Amino acid sequence: MKLIIERIKTNKVVLILSTMILFAIVYGLVSDNNWGGTNSFSNNEGRDITLTDYTINKLYFSITTGCLLGYGDIYPITSFLKSIVSLQVLITIIIIAL
């Protein structure tokens, strides 16, 4: 019985991490004009944003959303993107509840 419970816990962690990575990829495909905040993905600091910074920012947003944390420094502006973010939150809640 303990082995089954440990497997379920391990599978949940893997599933949540996979969901975060999947949604980071989805967020990478969305235009930067759909985002707002002080730490948005656009060049708001007067410097060139490297591909590494861009990728880390998308992953950062996905992780904070997937952990149901959400700092508010990056947020979606359009209704379409808000629905995608809400979908990520709902999927995370369902995984945790199972």
N, C-alpha and C positions, 0 to 999 in steps of 0.2 A: 504494500500500500504506500509506503514512504517513497518507493521508487517511482510510482505513478505520479504522486504529487510533485516530486522533483522534476520529472519530465514535463509536466504541465507548466510549471513555473519557468523552466528553461525555454519551452516553446513560446510562452508569452513574451519573454524578453526578446527573443529572436524576431518574433512577429512585430513587436513594437518598433524595434530598431530598423527592421526592413521597411515598415510603413514610413518612418521618418526619412529614410534615404529615398524612397519612392517619391514622396511628396517634395523633397528637396529638388529632385529632377524635374518634377512638374513645375515647381516655382521657377526653376531655371529657364523654362520654356516661355514663361509669361513675360510680357513687355515690362520694362522698368517704370513706365508711366503709370502703372496700376498700383504702385506702392507709394507710401508716404512715411513721414517720420524723420526724426533727427538723425537716424542712422540708416537712411534708405539706401537702396542699391545704386542710386545714381551718383554722379560726381558732384556732391554738394559741398565738398571741402576744398575745392579748387585744385585737386590733384588727380592724376590719372589713376583709375581703379584697375588693378591688375586682374587677370583671370583668377588668380588664387584668392584675392580679396572677395571677388564676386561670388565664387563658389563657396567660400567659408561663410559669407553673409547669408546665402540661401540655405545652407545646411544649419546655420545658427537659428534662423527663423523657424525652420522645420522642427528642430529639436525643442526649442522653447514652446512651440505650439503643441508638439507631441507629448511633452511633459505636463501639459495643461497649465503652464506657467505664464507665458506671454508678458514680457516686460513692457511692451507698448512703444519701444523705440523704432520698431518697424511694424507697419500695419497695412492691410489691403485697403484700397480706395474704391475700386469698382465692385459692383454687386456680384459679378461673375467670380472674382477672386475671393470675395467674402464667402461665397458658397463653397468654394474649394477648401478654404481654411476651416470652415464649419464641418465639412465632410471629414477632414483629418481629425478634428476633435471628437466627432461622433464615433469614428472608427476606433480611436484610442480608448474611449470610454467603454465601448463594447468589448474590446479585447481585455481590458482590465476586469470588467464585470463577469466575464466567462470563467 
